[in-house]
């Protein structure tokens, strides 16, 4: 084990230097991959019919969005149980109640989604 430690350190140093030289940051890569994560679900507004939608996740459990019929609805969770929604770009943020409905349906105010929801 001792003889591999200097090699491991040298490789770690080269990776770090190469990453810095190319402008690569592991935290940024994680952030980009989280921002890029999109899940296909079914959604509805109020009691309308279910339609295909996408959920994008900026920071799981903290910031996400639903895209339904070319409308992006943004959500934020502050960690204290409070969720707020921005119904369209430039609109005011409004607090929303979160509730579970039958058949694994999660609702934020009048926006509901069903499917493989990432919960954490």
N, C-alpha and C positions, 0 to 999 in steps of 0.2 A: 504494500500500500504506500509506504513512504517513497519508493522510487517513482511512483506514478504522480505523486503530488506536484513536483515541479513541472512536469509535462502538462498536467491539468491546469495549473496556474498560467502557464505560457499560452495555452490554447484559449483560456478565458480572457487573457489580456489581448490577444490578437482579435478575438471576436469583438471585444469592447472597442478597441481602436478602429477596427474595420467598420463597425456600426456607426461610430461617431463620424468617421470620414465620409460615409455615405449618407449621413443625416438620418440614420435609422434609430428609433427609440422604441424599446419594447413596450413602454406605456402607451405611446402613440399607436403602435400596431394593435394593442388590445383595444384601445378606444375606437380605432377605425373598424376593427372587426365587429365590435359591439354595435357601432352605428350602422354597419352594413347588414346586420342580422334582420331578416324579414321573415315573417311567418304568415302563411296563407290560412285564413279563417273564414268564417261566415259572420256577418254583422247585420245589424238592423238599427234604425233610428226609430225611437218610440216603439210603436207596435207594427211597423211596416214589415213587409216580407223580408226573409233572410236573403242576403246577397253576398257574393264573394267579396272579400276585403283582404287587406294586408295589415299586419301589425309590424311596425318597425320599432326596434328597441335601441335607444341611445345609451341608457344605463339601466340595466334590468332592475325593476322594482322602484326606480326613481324617475325616469323619463322615458316615455314611449309615445307612439302615435298610431292612429288608425287611419287608413286611407280607404275611403268608401265613395264610389261614384265620383272620382277625381276631386274629392274633398279630403283634406288632411286635418284631422282632429288631434290636437296634441294634449298630452296629460303629464302632470307632474305630481309626485308624491313627496311630501316633506319629511317623511320618517316618523311623524307623530300620529299617523293615521289619517291625515288630511290629504285629499286629492283634489286637484283643480284641473279644469279643462279649458282649452282655448279652441272654440268651435271652428274657427277659420283663421287664416293668416291675418294678423293685425287686429283681430277681435280681442276684447277684454277677456282676461282669465276669470273663470267663475268656479266657485267650490262645487263639488258634486259628491253625492252619496254613492258609495260602492256597495253592491249587493250581489248575492248569488241567487240565481233563479233555477228552475228545474233543468235537468239534462245538461249539467255542467255549463251553464250560461253565466257569464260574468258581465255585470252592468255597471257603468259609470254614468250616473244620471240617466239620460234617455238613450245612451249609446250602449248597445249590448253586443257581445261577441261570444262565439262558441267554436270549439275546436281544441287543438293542442296548445293551450295557453301556458306560457312560461310563468311560473308563479314566483320564482326566486332568482 
